Amino acid sequence: MLPCTQKLSQLSWKPKGVILSGGPYSVYDADAPHVDPAVFELDVPVLGVCYGLQEIAWNHGKNVSAGERKEYGHAVLNVTRHTDAAPHVDVLFSGLDASLEVWMSHGDKLASLPPNFVTIATTANAPFAGIAHKDRKLYGIQFHPEVTHTAKGKAIIENFAVKLCQCRQNWTMERFVDTEIERIRAVVGPTGQVIGAVSGGVDSTVAAKLMKEAIGDRFHAILVDNGVMRLNECEIVHETLTKGLNINLTVVDASEEFLGKLKGVTDPEVKRKIIGNTFIEVFQREAERVVKESGGAVDFLLQGTLYPDVIESISFKGPSATIKTHHNVGGLLENMKLKLIEPLRELFKDEVRVLGTNLGIPEDLVWRHPFPGPGIAIRVIGEVTPEQVAIARKADHIFIEEIKAAGLYREISQAYAALLPVKAVGVMGDKRVHDQVIALRAVQTTDYMTADWYDFDGKFMRKVAGRIVNEVDGVCRVLYDVTQKPPGTIEFQ
Ligand code: XMP
């Protein structure tokens, strides 16, 4: 993974192929980034995706324009085969049906076919949804093969990597675990110590368990209760990590400190910053205590960084134009002179789950829906007070409890209840009430970059809504969010 402006003359190796990814710019913008034209002279296969397709067109005649309408979400792709053309032209979609479900997310499109290219796929809104050069292994596709909702996306990438670039497929999870444990032992040394925060989520738990396997109790885990976690979360995490997984864990209750600082704050990005910064302060305090008590120097900080985080941080401008400011504990590195250790940085979420299962982590935890660092604070829209948190927490618990009871938890990737800062009118016990509104959201995704809402049946919805208005004081209405991502993000804020 390299920034798109990488100069090829500065690379000491030759790639077997190049994939030009999507991006937020328009190729015709004055400040748009452009690839080194040498990419097209390398004589290796090149696949451009979305912005990458437009970049190929830009390099071959500049025929790119703003689409009349933006296209986000599902589309049907019709593959055009060219049996009379050079054999490489049809390889990208070889072995696949003539009609494919794909995911689009773009505003620009090709105005015309660049010279010497043929169309290999179309959609109703994109006449050049896939193009290939007649003589060279140069391909562009308008849709995103890398996201879950492009059903045959992996097969398309495999066709490119294996059939066109002749790459070998030799990565296995078993080999990954063995080499990662060896690598951790070599990096940390025979007496080195590591600290790391755990949240009860699958990433930090798997990272912690991997450290435990590699260096035993020289790994110190810290769980910070920030007051905006789910119902009974700290107790459950404590029980699972210490009793179940034997991890050396300290729990710190800092809920008052967090909620105190969140008082009066409504801006979600400010909430994120406050929670991120307070987390660093609390963690730092605790880490210093653990260092003192453990008697030896702690040199390393464990982070459960996944590959999507790595992708976000690689950009021609430095860390990318982030969609949201996800918190991290980067500040600690300078203050405590800690070195970062990130054993999961090459993995995606679905791979972390396989790894967790291989390491003996209980199913419940491995399949736990992700939960954002700022927790319920970004699901209470408006001011975060202990009372509002309690309402959102209770509604969320009911929703998840019913999802589990209906056997749907694994089918759904992420579900939660958000509390909206509006009052709606209701009739309760013959009295008119003005109470708050709960919005439920449940989505299916594997990469969390695109997502579709989950289609519950009416009976289920009726039961959940009934329980929430009956059991949660202060709520008189329940809504269900039916927005796809994009454009709607998974979280409300
Ligand atoms: P969005 O809302 O961007 O979320 O579609 C994608 C995934 O990221 C999670 N998320 C966060 N995680 N800190 C986190 O640690 C954050 O500030 C944050 N915001 C969103 C979200 O829950 C989903 O899994």
Residues whose N, C-alpha, C, O or C-beta is under 5 A from the ligand:
A	BS01	XMP	R272 K324 T325 H326 H327 P370 F371 P372 G373 P374 Y448 T489 I490 E491
